[in-house]
């Protein structure tokens, strides 16, 4: 039985020959008196085992080995299993888990709240002490105990332990999903979470509560909710984001459920999995930094890449499809409606002219075409609004937001909270209007003699004005400058 937050992994290699079970733990995780008791008893047992080995008393040696194992479990491993998480935070535990999974000879492991158990098949030249020290050095900020448990195991016993790992494996699926998206040649998914503390505090996650992170991304918001004790359902259509979040949040075990899909279908996706109601729903709308910064995804004109812009790489229509096949009037409408681009008609006309000569296939190619219509003025690149418009069109972002708004409240229990972070006026306007619609007790019209009850009235505003990033966050992450957080609570 694994404690919540344990990362478990079972390798494919089968045990052959003598294996080793190694247990390391953080300094100060156990009382010094317990360690002294363990050391003294272990010293006596090791001496007795040495004598039994010299005399060839195999029966006695086997009994002493069993006694030593019981001592380790009683004094060291039992207390460690109930130890609260210490310096070995979820992120550090997961980093250590990934390092171990790639280590030659590792047959499996458990990384817990403040300890790690590794099943190792070491070669003849392997220095077990040096290997342990290298593992300890890999976890910056964690002080490890100088002592460790190192038990030799026969192949049959090692196979039984590996079978335990395999039954509780929480990491292999994440590794497999990461391997499945390597053909995208993605950069590491390092996403800086915006308004993290504000959004999570507004949702009030706690032990026993169920929360939905409808835009999982890199898992920043989810991590804070999980740390507060909540169960979290994370939804994302981007396989790279899901893989990164699973890797980051694996220490939380079955407290986290990752679902592939678009947030517009959040209610249906959860109900299909037996979740009928939740205590909080969060959506961080828009594009994440890793998507923007990865040229291969084709979201940005700062670096040359394919003109793609699909948040879900499996989606049918890319930005190149729209740019090269849409009618001029449709292109102009997209640029005006989703980018509020005043020169939409002129840009659409130039795009049609240029694509008649050769297909427009790269981000820089399109940006250069737009720049011939709109010479650069100030800091903003002339293609900024057009790229935003195409991205919104490719991913039907406003349509997805509308679907989430109109179904999200039905998923919440009474008192549950609905929080949305937006990044541009089109999104914020839609959220503001909807929240006003469902939080107004009465509606009034000039032709009516008196106000009437609002049939859509179902919630109250948590904040009268949107929450924005503070000076510290703006300084650390300039992309947060346009973020707005709005929250309502279901009646």
ROVEXMAR-527673 format. One record per residue (C-alpha): x, y, z; residue in three letters. Coordinates in nm, 4 decimals. Each point is the difference from the previous one (the first is absolute). Layout:
# residues N
         px         py         pz   res
          X          Y          Z   ala
...
//
This chain:
# residues 491
         px         py         pz   res
     0.0000     0.0000     0.0000   unk
     0.1501     0.3313    -0.1038   unk
    -0.0554     0.3242     0.1884   unk
    -0.1662     0.2854    -0.1943   unk
     0.2557     0.1959    -0.1963   unk
     0.2319    -0.2956    -0.0662   unk
     0.1595    -0.0343    -0.3431   unk
     0.0326    -0.3662    -0.0973   unk
     0.1780    -0.1404    -0.3039   unk
     0.0715    -0.3491    -0.1314   unk
     0.2597    -0.0507    -0.2711   unk
    -0.0240    -0.2544    -0.2821   unk
     0.3250    -0.1800     0.0853   unk
    -0.0534    -0.3199     0.2011   unk
     0.2156    -0.0826     0.3088   unk
     0.2965    -0.2248    -0.0752   unk
     0.2553    -0.0905     0.2658   unk
     0.0494     0.1849     0.3272   unk
    -0.1954     0.3264     0.0296   unk
     0.0018     0.2736     0.2633   unk
    -0.2804     0.1787     0.1767   unk
     0.1173     0.3458     0.1077   unk
    -0.1961     0.2371     0.2258   unk
     0.1123     0.3598     0.0556   unk
    -0.1773     0.2666     0.2053   unk
     0.0274     0.3656     0.0888   unk
     0.2082     0.1138     0.2937   unk
    -0.2126     0.0722     0.3088   unk
    -0.2938    -0.1993    -0.1416   unk
     0.0440    -0.2435     0.2897   unk
     0.0811     0.0644     0.3673   unk
     0.3689    -0.0321     0.0818   unk
    -0.0825    -0.2479     0.2783   unk
    -0.1651    -0.2343    -0.2537   unk
     0.3032     0.0196    -0.2272   unk
     0.2372    -0.0811     0.2855   unk
    -0.2154    -0.2992     0.1008   unk
    -0.0023    -0.1203    -0.3620   unk
     0.3767     0.0400    -0.0416   unk
     0.0814    -0.1924     0.3183   unk
    -0.2400    -0.2858    -0.0818   unk
     0.1175    -0.0138    -0.3625   unk
     0.3646    -0.0133     0.1084   unk
    -0.0691    -0.3031     0.2215   unk
    -0.2013    -0.1755    -0.2705   unk
     0.2647     0.0638    -0.2664   unk
     0.2677    -0.1478     0.2272   unk
    -0.2158    -0.3088     0.0653   unk
    -0.0661    -0.0377    -0.3748   unk
     0.3722     0.0196    -0.0728   unk
     0.0717    -0.2767     0.2507   unk
    -0.2834    -0.2154    -0.1402   unk
     0.1339     0.0506    -0.3503   unk
     0.3520    -0.1058     0.1026   unk
    -0.1360    -0.3126     0.1691   unk
    -0.2256    -0.0819    -0.2961   unk
    -0.3103     0.0006     0.2225   unk
    -0.2455     0.0813    -0.2790   unk
    -0.3114    -0.0533     0.2085   unk
     0.1181     0.2367     0.2700   unk
     0.1179     0.2510    -0.2612   unk
    -0.3442     0.0006    -0.1653   unk
    -0.1657     0.0608     0.3374   unk
     0.2351     0.2895     0.0772   unk
    -0.0670     0.1575    -0.3410   unk
    -0.3731    -0.0171     0.0701   unk
     0.0560     0.1551     0.3428   unk
     0.2008     0.2846    -0.1556   unk
    -0.2738     0.0640    -0.2554   unk
    -0.2609     0.0140     0.2775   unk
     0.2196     0.2436     0.1945   unk
     0.0280     0.2266    -0.3048   unk
    -0.3765    -0.0044    -0.0522   unk
    -0.0856     0.0615     0.3656   unk
     0.2465     0.2757     0.0843   unk
     0.0628     0.1703    -0.3358   unk
    -0.2496    -0.0777    -0.2746   unk
    -0.3180    -0.0094     0.2064   unk
     0.0473     0.3534     0.1416   unk
     0.1171     0.1288    -0.3407   unk
    -0.3247    -0.1185    -0.1630   unk
    -0.2012     0.2370     0.2202   unk
     0.2467     0.2884    -0.0060   unk
    -0.1469     0.3276    -0.1374   unk
     0.1583     0.1474    -0.3123   unk
     0.3158     0.1921     0.0791   unk
     0.2656     0.1561    -0.2244   unk
    -0.0568    -0.2737    -0.2583   unk
    -0.2860     0.1980    -0.1553   unk
    -0.2167    -0.1400    -0.2776   unk
     0.2092     0.1665    -0.2690   unk
     0.3297    -0.1245     0.1474   unk
    -0.1393    -0.3485     0.0563   unk
    -0.1102    -0.0154    -0.3586   unk
     0.3374     0.1210    -0.1295   unk
     0.1705    -0.2741     0.2019   unk
    -0.2478    -0.2563    -0.1336   unk
     0.0775     0.0914    -0.3601   unk
     0.3739    -0.0214     0.0661   unk
    -0.0401    -0.3457     0.1541   unk
    -0.2213    -0.1199    -0.2862   unk
     0.2835     0.0785    -0.2409   unk
     0.2696    -0.1607     0.2188   unk
     0.1496    -0.3216    -0.1356   unk
    -0.0732    -0.2982     0.2218   unk
    -0.2976     0.1546     0.1843   unk
    -0.2805    -0.2587    -0.0021   unk
    -0.2500     0.2209     0.1814   unk
    -0.0447     0.2448     0.2857   unk
    -0.2332     0.1834     0.2373   unk
     0.0602     0.3685     0.0705   unk
    -0.2058     0.1025     0.3025   unk
    -0.0515     0.3070     0.2150   unk
     0.3509     0.0013     0.1461   unk
     0.1660    -0.3217    -0.1179   unk
     0.0791    -0.2107    -0.3041   unk
     0.0167    -0.3788    -0.0433   unk
     0.1918    -0.1272    -0.3046   unk
     0.0228    -0.3536    -0.1366   unk
     0.3352    -0.0224    -0.1768   unk
     0.1767    -0.2646    -0.2033   unk
     0.3569     0.1204     0.0197   unk
     0.2910    -0.1261    -0.2054   unk
     0.3204    -0.1362     0.1496   unk
     0.1782     0.3335    -0.0365   unk
    -0.2823     0.2020     0.1502   unk
     0.0786     0.2100     0.3087   unk
    -0.3284     0.0013     0.1952   unk
     0.1108     0.2774     0.2351   unk
     0.1094     0.2260    -0.2860   unk
    -0.3287    -0.0651    -0.1802   unk
    -0.2004     0.1003     0.3076   unk
     0.2050     0.3167     0.0380   unk
    -0.0664     0.0961    -0.3632   unk
    -0.3750    -0.0437     0.0561   unk
     0.0174     0.2187     0.3096   unk
     0.1907     0.2728    -0.1846   unk
    -0.2674     0.0097    -0.2705   unk
    -0.2614     0.1326     0.2462   unk
     0.1127     0.3548     0.0695   unk
    -0.1351     0.1370     0.3259   unk
    -0.0505    -0.3419     0.1628   unk
     0.2285    -0.1087     0.2858   unk
     0.0215    -0.3789     0.0139   unk
     0.0850    -0.2198     0.2966   unk
     0.3523    -0.1405    -0.0217   unk
    -0.1357    -0.3470     0.0824   unk
    -0.1991    -0.2208    -0.2375   unk
    -0.1468    -0.3489    -0.0226   unk
     0.1680    -0.2261    -0.2556   unk
    -0.1355    -0.3553    -0.0167   unk
     0.1156    -0.2682    -0.2426   unk
    -0.2869    -0.1906    -0.1647   unk
    -0.0198    -0.3224    -0.1972   unk
    -0.1676     0.0262    -0.3454   unk
    -0.3292    -0.1539     0.1204   unk
    -0.0354     0.2507     0.2853   unk
     0.0999     0.2859    -0.2298   unk
    -0.2631    -0.1134    -0.2534   unk
    -0.2689     0.0083     0.2711   unk
     0.0966     0.3552     0.0962   unk
     0.0042     0.1063    -0.3643   unk
    -0.3494    -0.1471    -0.0390   unk
    -0.1147     0.2241     0.2876   unk
     0.1417     0.3000    -0.1847   unk
    -0.1664    -0.1071    -0.3228   unk
    -0.3410    -0.0257     0.1680   unk
     0.0280     0.3565     0.1343   unk
     0.2014     0.1631    -0.2810   unk
    -0.0833     0.3712    -0.0340   unk
     0.2858     0.1082    -0.2262   unk
     0.0189    -0.2315    -0.3021   unk
    -0.3119     0.1445    -0.1633   unk
     0.1466     0.3497     0.0245   unk
     0.3301    -0.1125    -0.1528   unk
    -0.1866    -0.1777    -0.2810   unk
    -0.2097     0.3085    -0.0743   unk
     0.3130     0.2159    -0.0128   unk
     0.1576    -0.2434    -0.2441   unk
    -0.3154     0.0123    -0.2119   unk
     0.0330     0.3754    -0.0527   unk
     0.3740     0.0125    -0.0677   unk
    -0.0639     0.0208    -0.3730   unk
    -0.1207     0.3577     0.0606   unk
     0.3561     0.0848     0.1090   unk
    -0.1407     0.2090     0.2820   unk
     0.1989     0.2134     0.2394   unk
    -0.0402    -0.0872     0.3718   unk
    -0.3435     0.1055     0.1231   unk
     0.1065     0.2589     0.2592   unk
    -0.3101     0.2117     0.0545   unk
    -0.0118     0.2922     0.2445   unk
    -0.3418    -0.0147     0.1643   unk
    -0.1839     0.3326     0.0030   unk
    -0.1977     0.1231     0.3042   unk
     0.0672    -0.3365     0.1619   unk
    -0.0469     0.0977     0.3648   unk
    -0.2959     0.2275    -0.0696   unk
    -0.1896    -0.2555    -0.2072   unk
     0.0571    -0.2897     0.2368   unk
    -0.0878     0.2013     0.3111   unk
    -0.3233     0.1094    -0.1701   unk
    -0.0944    -0.3636    -0.0695   unk
     0.0651    -0.1064     0.3623   unk
     0.1352    -0.3529    -0.0629   unk
     0.0241    -0.2248     0.3047   unk
     0.0055    -0.3620     0.1090   unk
    -0.3136    -0.1768    -0.1184   unk
    -0.0805     0.2568    -0.2697   unk
     0.0001    -0.0775    -0.3732   unk
     0.1400     0.2606    -0.2378   unk
     0.0231     0.0223    -0.3795   unk
     0.2924     0.1629    -0.1770   unk
    -0.1585     0.0262    -0.3443   unk
     0.3230     0.1321    -0.1553   unk
     0.2637    -0.2164     0.1677   unk
     0.3007     0.1347    -0.1912   unk
     0.3222    -0.0545     0.1942   unk
    -0.1947    -0.0803     0.3191   unk
     0.0830     0.3110     0.2051   unk
    -0.3526     0.0720     0.1202   unk
    -0.0691    -0.3705     0.0517   unk
     0.3113    -0.0430     0.2118   unk
    -0.1145     0.2679     0.2447   unk
    -0.3465    -0.1546     0.0225   unk
     0.1486    -0.3458     0.0582   unk
     0.2305     0.1367     0.2673   unk
    -0.3089     0.1365     0.1751   unk
    -0.1319    -0.3577     0.0142   unk
    -0.2608     0.0134    -0.2773   unk
    -0.0643    -0.2634    -0.2648   unk
     0.0607     0.1516    -0.3442   unk
    -0.1258    -0.0835    -0.3478   unk
     0.2274     0.1592    -0.2599   unk
    -0.1107     0.0385    -0.3618   unk
     0.2191     0.0974    -0.2953   unk
    -0.0060    -0.0595    -0.3746   unk
     0.3769     0.0393    -0.0402   unk
     0.1853    -0.3338     0.0453   unk
     0.3251     0.1796     0.0873   unk
    -0.1761     0.1902     0.2789   unk
    -0.1626    -0.3154     0.1343   unk
     0.3325    -0.1855     0.0035   unk
     0.1745     0.2889     0.1777   unk
    -0.2769     0.0309     0.2585   unk
    -0.0057    -0.3747     0.0671   unk
     0.3731     0.0039     0.0542   unk
    -0.0124     0.3030     0.2275   unk
    -0.2994    -0.1200     0.2027   unk
     0.0693    -0.3752     0.0142   unk
     0.0889     0.0167     0.3732   unk
    -0.3656     0.0729     0.0781   unk
    -0.0983    -0.3442    -0.1294   unk
    -0.3711    -0.0658    -0.0397   unk
    -0.0913     0.3460     0.1303   unk
     0.0562     0.1172    -0.3592   unk
    -0.1980    -0.1129    -0.3053   unk
     0.1217     0.1193    -0.3411   unk
    -0.2509     0.0034    -0.2850   unk
     0.0682     0.0615    -0.3694   unk
    -0.2478     0.2421    -0.1517   unk
    -0.1123     0.3565    -0.0590   unk
    -0.1269     0.2027     0.2949   unk
    -0.3171     0.0730    -0.1951   unk
    -0.0968    -0.3628     0.0690   unk
     0.1016     0.0029     0.3677   unk
    -0.3430    -0.0911     0.1342   unk
    -0.0495    -0.2917    -0.2410   unk
     0.3560    -0.1275     0.0498   unk
    -0.0444    -0.0117     0.3768   unk
    -0.3490    -0.1472    -0.0044   unk
     0.1273    -0.2790    -0.2253   unk
     0.2406    -0.0813     0.2838   unk
    -0.2680     0.0029     0.2691   unk
     0.0618     0.3534     0.1299   unk
    -0.3394     0.1708     0.0275   unk
     0.0897     0.3025     0.2147   unk
     0.3103     0.1825     0.1245   unk
     0.0963     0.2755     0.2434   unk
     0.2027     0.2193    -0.2325   unk
     0.0657     0.0576    -0.3695   unk
     0.2963     0.1971    -0.1370   unk
     0.0801     0.0920    -0.3593   unk
     0.3157     0.1893    -0.0971   unk
    -0.1008     0.1053    -0.3517   unk
     0.2439     0.0627    -0.2805   unk
     0.3388    -0.1245    -0.1034   unk
     0.2818    -0.1151     0.2270   unk
     0.3568     0.1236    -0.0154   unk
     0.1463    -0.3369    -0.1134   unk
    -0.2347    -0.0029    -0.2981   unk
     0.0981     0.3554    -0.0960   unk
     0.3705    -0.0586     0.0504   unk
     0.0158    -0.3257    -0.1974   unk
     0.0564     0.0939    -0.3645   unk
    -0.1197    -0.3412    -0.1190   unk
    -0.3508     0.0756     0.1276   unk
    -0.0281     0.3011    -0.2337   unk
    -0.1659     0.2416     0.2431   unk
     0.2584     0.2773    -0.0116   unk
     0.1630     0.2077    -0.2725   unk
     0.3121     0.0625     0.2122   unk
     0.1603    -0.3228    -0.1231   unk
    -0.0593    -0.1750    -0.3304   unk
    -0.2189    -0.3072     0.0213   unk
    -0.2850    -0.1730    -0.1834   unk
    -0.3198     0.2048    -0.0143   unk
    -0.1918    -0.2324     0.2327   unk
    -0.1499     0.1513     0.3223   unk
    -0.1947    -0.3126     0.1017   unk
    -0.0189    -0.0471     0.3770   unk
    -0.1072    -0.3562    -0.0735   unk
     0.2548    -0.1256    -0.2558   unk
    -0.2534    -0.2592    -0.1184   unk
    -0.2570     0.2638    -0.1007   unk
    -0.0823     0.0069    -0.3706   unk
     0.0423     0.3680    -0.0937   unk
     0.3208     0.1986     0.0476   unk
     0.0690     0.3681    -0.0489   unk
     0.1619    -0.0824    -0.3350   unk
    -0.3253    -0.1617    -0.1136   unk
    -0.1959     0.3169     0.0785   unk
     0.2568     0.2375    -0.1487   unk
     0.0302    -0.1971    -0.3237   unk
    -0.3605    -0.1057    -0.0605   unk
    -0.2414     0.2471     0.1641   unk
    -0.1725     0.2558    -0.2195   unk
     0.1267     0.3554     0.0265   unk
    -0.3205     0.1131     0.1728   unk
     0.0269    -0.2824     0.2556   unk
     0.3615     0.0893     0.0745   unk
    -0.0935     0.3646     0.0499   unk
    -0.2831    -0.0963     0.2329   unk
     0.2310    -0.2220     0.2084   unk
     0.2601     0.2748     0.0364   unk
    -0.2621     0.2590     0.0945   unk
    -0.2178    -0.2140     0.2270   unk
     0.2727    -0.1815     0.1937   unk
     0.2906     0.2431    -0.0266   unk
    -0.1871     0.3319    -0.0196   unk
     0.2419     0.0806    -0.2813   unk
    -0.1022     0.3240    -0.1736   unk
     0.1994    -0.0845    -0.3108   unk
    -0.1677    -0.3405    -0.0293   unk
    -0.1212     0.0467    -0.3583   unk
     0.3353     0.1274    -0.1280   unk
     0.1869    -0.2840     0.1709   unk
    -0.2424    -0.2619    -0.1341   unk
     0.0379     0.1428    -0.3498   unk
     0.3816    -0.0182     0.0197   unk
    -0.0086    -0.3567     0.1357   unk
    -0.2154    -0.1123    -0.2944   unk
     0.2362     0.1718    -0.2432   unk
     0.3090    -0.1648     0.1490   unk
    -0.1466    -0.3497     0.0323   unk
    -0.0864     0.0061    -0.3707   unk
     0.3759     0.0081    -0.0656   unk
     0.0970    -0.2675     0.2536   unk
    -0.1579    -0.1599     0.3099   unk
     0.0588     0.1826     0.3283   unk
     0.1442    -0.2668     0.2286   unk
     0.2104     0.1652     0.2727   unk
    -0.0605     0.2476     0.2810   unk
     0.2671     0.2453    -0.1128   unk
    -0.1275    -0.0129    -0.3588   unk
    -0.3464     0.1097     0.1135   unk
     0.1381     0.2599     0.2412   unk
     0.2073     0.1565    -0.2798   unk
    -0.3066     0.0171    -0.2273   unk
    -0.1997     0.1784     0.2710   unk
     0.2902     0.2397     0.0618   unk
    -0.0186     0.1171    -0.3623   unk
    -0.3551     0.1215     0.0726   unk
     0.0631     0.1379     0.3487   unk
     0.3434     0.1557     0.0519   unk
     0.1196    -0.0452     0.3560   unk
    -0.0864     0.2750     0.2488   unk
     0.1034    -0.0168     0.3631   unk
     0.0807    -0.3241     0.1834   unk
    -0.2837    -0.2173    -0.1317   unk
     0.0735    -0.2051    -0.3100   unk
    -0.2514     0.0708    -0.2798   unk
    -0.0890    -0.3711    -0.0179   unk
    -0.0978    -0.0296     0.3684   unk
    -0.3763     0.0459    -0.0427   unk
    -0.0174    -0.2167    -0.3119   unk
     0.1827    -0.2885     0.1666   unk
    -0.2320     0.0237     0.2994   unk
    -0.3006    -0.0093    -0.2316   unk
     0.1226    -0.3040    -0.1914   unk
     0.0828    -0.1866     0.3206   unk
    -0.3491     0.0659     0.1387   unk
    -0.1571    -0.1130    -0.3277   unk
     0.2104    -0.3159    -0.0280   unk
    -0.0898    -0.1109     0.3528   unk
    -0.3523     0.1490     0.0134   unk
     0.1010     0.1528     0.3317   unk
    -0.2975     0.2321     0.0448   unk
    -0.2428    -0.2770    -0.0929   unk
     0.1678    -0.2323     0.2512   unk
    -0.0181     0.2709     0.2672   unk
    -0.3707     0.0559    -0.0676   unk
    -0.0659    -0.3742     0.0352   unk
     0.1874    -0.0146     0.3319   unk
    -0.1827     0.3045     0.1352   unk
    -0.3435    -0.1373    -0.0823   unk
     0.0637    -0.3476     0.1421   unk
     0.2496     0.0609     0.2810   unk
    -0.2490     0.1113     0.2637   unk
    -0.1969    -0.3235    -0.0387   unk
     0.3049    -0.1925     0.1205   unk
     0.0384     0.1993     0.3221   unk
    -0.1541    -0.0879     0.3319   unk
    -0.1709     0.2722     0.2005   unk
     0.2771     0.2268     0.1302   unk
     0.2404    -0.1186    -0.2689   unk
     0.2094     0.2618    -0.1742   unk
     0.0652     0.0662    -0.3684   unk
     0.3234     0.1898    -0.0777   unk
     0.1202     0.1111    -0.3428   unk
     0.3255     0.1729    -0.0963   unk
    -0.0036     0.1868    -0.3325   unk
     0.2729     0.1727    -0.1971   unk
    -0.1672     0.2244    -0.2557   unk
    -0.3090     0.2164    -0.0226   unk
    -0.2040    -0.2415    -0.2142   unk
     0.0272    -0.2738     0.2619   unk
    -0.0493     0.2301     0.2966   unk
    -0.3019     0.1645    -0.1591   unk
    -0.1681    -0.3385    -0.0479   unk
     0.0708    -0.1059     0.3586   unk
    -0.1107     0.3334     0.1462   unk
    -0.3287    -0.0064    -0.1892   unk
    -0.0787    -0.3571     0.0981   unk
     0.0855     0.0563     0.3658   unk
    -0.2192     0.3097     0.0029   unk
    -0.2809    -0.2008    -0.1594   unk
     0.0002    -0.2715     0.2677   unk
     0.0646     0.2218     0.3058   unk
    -0.2774     0.2580    -0.0579   unk
    -0.3097    -0.0857     0.2132   unk
    -0.2261     0.2116    -0.2175   unk
    -0.0063     0.1323    -0.3543   unk
    -0.1620     0.3185    -0.1184   unk
    -0.0944     0.1508    -0.3344   unk
    -0.1328     0.3468    -0.0847   unk
    -0.3296    -0.1386    -0.1297   unk
    -0.0676    -0.1962     0.3204   unk
    -0.1937     0.1650     0.2858   unk
     0.2273    -0.1683     0.2578   unk
     0.3073    -0.2261     0.0182   unk
    -0.0606    -0.3727    -0.0345   unk
     0.1768    -0.3009     0.1539   unk
     0.2984    -0.1113    -0.2038   unk
    -0.0513    -0.3651    -0.1117   unk
     0.3776    -0.0404    -0.0376   unk
     0.0777     0.1178     0.3547   unk
     0.2153    -0.2775     0.1520   unk
     0.3150     0.1509     0.1512   unk
     0.1575     0.2923     0.1814   unk
     0.3175     0.1913    -0.0767   unk
     0.2967    -0.0796     0.2252   unk
     0.1885     0.3119    -0.1165   unk
    -0.1782     0.3037    -0.1394   unk
     0.3029     0.0865    -0.2143   unk
     0.2437    -0.2343    -0.1758   unk
     0.3197    -0.0966     0.1814   unk
     0.3197     0.0916    -0.1849   unk
     0.3684    -0.0773     0.0526   unk
     0.1899     0.1912     0.2677   unk
     0.3275     0.1825    -0.0473   unk
     0.2134    -0.2992     0.1058   unk
    -0.1657    -0.2333    -0.2523   unk
     0.0129     0.2620    -0.2757   unk
     0.3718     0.0420     0.0605   unk
     0.0644    -0.3765    -0.0033   unk
    -0.2373    -0.0812    -0.2877   unk
    -0.0858     0.2890    -0.2373   unk
    -0.2479    -0.2263    -0.1845   unk
    -0.2278     0.0241     0.3045   unk
    -0.0726     0.3682    -0.0670   unk
    -0.3173    -0.0716    -0.1963   unk
    -0.1355    -0.2749     0.2280   unk
    -0.3367     0.0530     0.1726   unk
    -0.1589    -0.2350     0.2512   unk
    -0.3769    -0.0032     0.0531   unk
    -0.1766    -0.2282     0.2489   unk
    -0.3607    -0.0857     0.0806   unk
    -0.1539    -0.2307     0.2611   unk
    -0.3000    -0.2195    -0.0706   unk
    -0.3016     0.0658     0.2208   unk
//
